[in-house]
Amino acid sequence: MRQILTVLRFEFMTFARSGAFIGITIFMVLLALIGPAVPRAIRFIGDLNIASERRIAVVDHTGRFNAETISGHVSLAVGMFGDLDAARAAVVEGDYHYALSLREDHFTLYVTAMGIGVMNMEGSITSMLRNHHRFEAYAALGIDADTQYAISGFFPSSEIMNLSPAGDVVEDTAGGFLTNMIFSYVLSFVLYFGLLAGGSYIVTTVVREKSTKTMELLITSCKAGHLMNGKVLGVSAAILVQLAMMVGAAAFSMTLFGGVEGEGFLGMFNLSFDPYIMSMLVVFFFLGFLIYAYIYAAMSSTVSRMEDANSFQTLPMMLVMGGFFMAIFGMTNPGAAWISVVSHIPFFAPFVMFMRICLGTAAVWEVVLSIAMQISMIMIVAWLGGRIYRMGTLMYGNKPRIRDLLSAFR
């Protein structure tokens, strides 16, 4: 145990003091501090009207639209022009942002740069012309204007309610879903990039020790299994500290800047601190990192050059990417049977089970079972990895064969 702690302390301090680790930690903490404050900043800027009002130059060849009607649909300041060339020139000169030519069954939108906002504006203009055509058809049928608006302006009220496993209704389903979906994305990306950074460090350290013959000196005073466990736990502890700092910064920012009322964008990104979800983020991140860290350490010990190590990183990275994409795609239907099955597979559980926790589709017993299965997998991978690591420390020059790896378990 003393040997493991000694290696753990050394690897922790070495990794935590590296420039890359410090830089990534600062970036993540700043991102966690700034992210929850974005809705309040947007609300503040909107209240001050700092952003300049966007304008559209309109040429109405139909003679049936006025500036107020068009502005109500596109949410822009409207300037009516009689000549299309003049409207386009106003856009080129920067006086207007867009130019629009309206006809009975066709319109042309002139822009200087494409974007999602342009696509949304196209949909708004299409809706305006469709409504105009519908009202004209109603009038031809003798339906008065009030009846037209009563028919076309009808919108049913709606709400989405989620049922818990016990059959109880969960309140604030839509808002909670959007907020927790963001948390699921966050863990997926944090775990993905955490594995890239930590796994790459473990591989580089082990291969460097072998290529410089340092490992021969280390194993004379420390057992190979203790050396591997110390490396994995030391790097894992550093990554966990990094995550804890990010979670703490996010909790502080959510507490300080939370509670912003708003629709649409503001409502979606109005994050609030949930202790249960945050604690599960740390738990599943740590368990997932340990599983893959042991794989990285064991496989990298079998090679002596970085060129050979790159090929061995393919397997764990394929598993990581598989879990990452299954969690992303699973958000479209988190209650699917295959999602439930995959969320209990230890290699994918850190991504998929946490996604289910965030979206409220995982029962407590499923979470406990998933954690137990991951702990069991860590013990198995650590035991197998220790055998491979012990054999790998004595292999120099030649690439390992499957038969060589299997011989380590005899």
N, C-alpha and C positions, 0 to 999 in steps of 0.2 A: 504493500500500500504506500509506503514511504517513497518508493521509486516512482510510482504512478503520480503522486503528488508533486514530486520534484520535476518530472517531465511536464506535467500539466502547468505548473507555475511558469516554467521556462517558455513553453509554447504560447501560453496566454500573453505573457509580457512581450514576447517577440512579435506576435501577430498584432496585438493591440497597439504597439508603438510604430507599426509600419505606416508610411505615408498614405498608402492607398486606404487602409482601414480608417485612419483618422479623417481623411477627406470624405469618404463615403458616409461616415458617422455624422459629420457636420452637415452634409447635404441632407441626409435623412431626417435629422432633428429639425433643421430649418424648414424642410418640406412639411413635417408634421405640425410645426408651429403655424405655418402660413396657411396650410390647406383649410382648416376649419374657419379661418378668418375671412376667406374669400367671399362667402355670401354677405357678410356684414359690410365688407369693403365695396361690393357691388351696389348694395343698398345705399350706402353712404354717397357713393359717386352719383348714383341715380338721383338722390334727393338734391344734390347740389347742381345737377344738370351740367356737369363739367363736359360731358361728351357733346360734341357738336351735332346738331340736328341734320340727319341725312335727308337729301332732297331728290326728287324725281321730276324730270321734265316730261310732260305728257302732251301728245298731239292726238286729239280725239277726232277721228274722221267720221264718227257716227253722229256727233253732236248731241249725244244723250247722257253724257256723264259730266259731272262737275267736280271741282277739286275736293270738296268735302266727302263725296261718295268714294272717290278713288283713295283718298287718304285713310278713310275708315277701313278699307280692305288691306292696303299695303303697309299701314302704320308709318308712313313717311310724309314729309312736307311736300306738297304738290304744287308745281308751277305749270300753268296751262300755256301751251305754245300753239301758234297757228301754222308753223312751218317746221317740218321734220329736220331739215338741215340746220336750222337755228337751234333746235333742241339738242341735236348731236354735238354741235359746236359748243354748247354750254357745258356738256359733259367733258369734252376734251379740254376745255379751258379751266375746269375745276369748279365752276359755279354750281353744278349739279352732279350727283353721283351716278344717276341712271337716266336713260331716255326711253320713253314708251310710246309706241305707235299703236293706237286702238282702231280696229275695224269691227264690223258686225260679227264675223265668224273667225277672226284671226287677230293676233297681236304680235308685235315684235319688240323685244326688250334689248336695249343696247347697254352694255356694261364695259368697263375697262379691265375687270378682273373677275374670274369665275370663283364661286365659293358656295358653301351650303346655303348662305343667306339668299343668294340669287335663285337657287332652286326653290326655296320656300316662297320667295316673292313670285316666282312663276306660278306656283300653286295658288297663291292668293289671287292673282290676276285672273287665272282660269276660273276660280270659284266666282269671282265677280261677274265675269261674262256669262257663266252658266246661270247664275241667279237672274241676271238681266234677261236672258233668253227665256227663262222659265216664267218670269213675270209678264213678259210680252205675250207668251202663249196663253197664260191665264186670262189676260185682258181680252185676247181675241175670243176666248170662250165666254166672256161676259162676267167673269168673276171680279168682284170689286177689290180695291187695293187692300182694305182691312182684312178681308178673308185670305187674300194672298199671303200677307205677312203672318197671319195666324197659322197658316198651313206650313209655310217655309221656315218660320221661326221657331217651330216646335223642337225642343231638345229634352229628352227624358232625363230625369235625375238618376244617378247610379251610385253604387258603392260596392266595394269588394270586401268580403269578410272571410277570414281564414278560420278554419276549424282546427283546434288542437287535437292531439291523439285521443284525448278524453272526450272529444265532442263539444267542448266549450268554444264559444266565439272569441277570437282574439281581436281586440280593438286596434284601431289605427293600422290596419294591415298594409294599405298602399304606402303610406309614409314610411313605416318601418321596413317594408320590403326594399324600397329604393335606397334607404340609408344603409341597411345591412348588406345589400348587394355591393355597395361601394367597399365595405369592409372585406367582403369576400375577394374582390379584385385586389385589394391592398395586400392581403396575406399571400395570394397567388404570386404576385409580383415580388413581394419581399422574400418569400421562400425561394423563388426561382433565382433571383439575383444573389441571395445569401448563399445558396448552394454553389453558384458560380464562383463567388469570391472565396468562400471557405474551402470548397472542394479543390479549386485551383491552387490555393496555398498549401493544402495537405499534399497534393500530388507533387508540386514543385519542391517542397521540403524533403519529402522522402526520396525522390529521384536525385536531388542534389546531394543528399547524405550518402547515397549509394555510389554516385559517380565520383565523389571526392574521397571515397573510402572512409568517411567519417562514421558510417554505420558500423563498420567493423570494430571501431573503438567503443562505440556506445553499447553494443550488445555484450561486450566483455564485462561491463559493470551494471548492466540493466537487462532483464529478461526481455525478449522480443515482444511478448504479449503486453508487458507493462509499458514498453516504449510506445506501442501502437495505441493503447488505451490512453496514455498520457497525452499523446498528440491529438487524438480525436476529442477528448474531453477539454483540453486546453483551448483548441480552436472553437469548439462548440460553446464554451463559456464566454469567450470573447464575442462571438456572434450574438449570444443571448444577451449580454450586456448592451450591445449595440441596439438590439430590438427593444430591450427594456427602456433605454433612453428615448427611443422613438415613441414608444407607447406612452411614457410619462409626458413627453412634450405634447403629444396629441391630446392626452387627457386634460392637461393644463389649458391648451388652446380651446378645446371643446367646451370646457367649463367656463372659460372667460368670454368666448365669442359665440356660444350657442344661444339658441332661442330667437333667431331671426325669423320673423314671419315673412312669408312670401310664396307666390305661386310659381309653377314651372321650375325654372332653373334654380331659383332660390330655395324653393321647397324641397327639391331633390337633394341639394347639397347642404342642407341645414343639418349638420351632423351633431349628434349628442353622444356623450360617453356612456357606454354600456359595460359595466364591470365584468359581466359574465362573458360577453363576446371577446373583450380584450384579454381576459385570462385564458380563454380557449385559444386565442391567437398565439399567445406565448407557449402554451402547452403543445399544441399541434406543430408549431414551428420547431420547437426544441426536439420533439420526438422524431419528426421527419428529417431534421438535419442530422441527428445521430445515426439514423439508418443509412443515409447516403454517405455520411462521413466515413463510416466503417468500410463501406464498399470502396470508396476512393482510396483509403489508406491501404487496404489489402491488395487491391489490384495494382496500385502504383509501386508496391514493394517488389513486384515481380519483374520490373524492368530497370534498366540502368541509364536510359537515355530519354529525354523529353520527347523525341520523335516517336518512340515506341509507346510512351505513356499516353499520347494523344489518342491512339487507337483504342486504348482501354477505357477512356472516358466516354466513349460512344454509348455503351450500355447504360450506365447510370443516367446520362443526359437524356436518353430516349425515354427512360422511365419517368424522369422529371417532367419532360415535355408532354408525355402522355397524361400524367396527372393534371398538369397545368391546363391543357386544352379540354380535358374532360370536365374540369370544374367550370371553365368558361362556357362551354357548350351546354353543360348541365343546368345552367341558370335559366335556360329557356323552358325547362320542364324538370324542376328539382324533385318532383314526386315520382319520377319514372322508376320502374323496378330495377333497371340496369344501374341507375345512379345509386340506389340503395345497396346493391351488391358491391359495386366498385368502391363505395365509401368505406367498406370494411376490409379492403385489401391494403395491408400496411404501406406498400409503396405509393399508393395513390390517396390514402386516407388524409394525409395532411392538407391536400388540396380539396378533395371532394367532400369529405365529412365536414370540414370547416365551412364549406359553402352551404351545406345542408343546415348546419347550426345557425348560420347567419340568416338563412331564409325561413327558418322555423319548421323544417320538415323532418328533423332528427329528434327522436324520442331520447329521453335521458339514458335508458338502458342501451340504446345504440351507441351513444357517445362513450359510455363506460366500456362497452365491448370493444369499440374501435381503439380506445386508448390501451386496453389490456392486450389486444392483438399487436399493436405497435411495440409495446414494451417487450412482448414475447419475441417479436421479430428482431428487435435490437439485441436481445440476448443471443439469439441464434446467429445473427450476422456478426456479432462481436466474437463469438466462439469460432465460427468458420473463418472470419477475417484474421483472428489470431494465429490459426494454423497456417493460413496462406502467408501471413506476414513473417512468421518464423522461418518458413521455407524460402520466401523471397529474399530475405536478408543474406542468404548464402548463394544466391544466383547472380552471376555477373556475366555480362557479355551476350549470352544466348537468350533469344526470346522464349518465354515459357510455353510449353505445350499443354494441351488439355490433360494428357496423361500425367504431366508433372504436377499440375494443380490437384488432380484427384489423389495423387500419392500423398499429399499433405494431410489428408483426412484419415489415413490408415493408422 
